[in-house]
């Protein structure tokens, strides 16, 4: 934590979404640990079975439903950009 730059934690985002449709992207945002139990990516729309949640955030999702859809829409633009550059 005391180091400013700690390297890359994930592959390039455009490549990560290249072969995923909206439903697949949504599922990964909602609960990435369903697909990879060892992921460090949080579940953005779950409130149960979470670890180390601060008391003031207990029972709340990180993103609301509209925000999830906004992220999916953004990721789909990366997907489209990836497809058009091929």
Rosetta blueprint (number, residue, H / E / L):
1 X L
2 X L
3 X L
4 X L
5 X L
6 X L
7 X L
8 X L
9 X L
10 X L
11 X L
12 X L
13 X H
14 X H
15 X H
16 X H
17 X H
18 X L
19 X L
20 X L
21 X L
22 X H
23 X H
24 X H
25 X H
26 X H
27 X H
28 X H
29 X H
30 X H
31 X L
32 X H
33 X H
34 X H
35 X L
36 X L
37 X L
38 X L
39 X L
40 X L
41 X L
42 X L
43 X L
44 X L
45 X L
46 X L
47 X L
48 X L
49 X L
50 X L
51 X L
52 X L
53 X L
54 X L
55 X H
56 X H
57 X H
58 X L
59 X L
60 X L
61 X L
62 X L
63 X L
64 X L
65 X H
66 X H
67 X H
68 X H
69 X H
70 X H
71 X H
72 X H
73 X H
74 X H
75 X H
76 X H
77 X H
78 X H
79 X H
80 X H
81 X H
82 X H
83 X H
84 X H
85 X L
86 X L
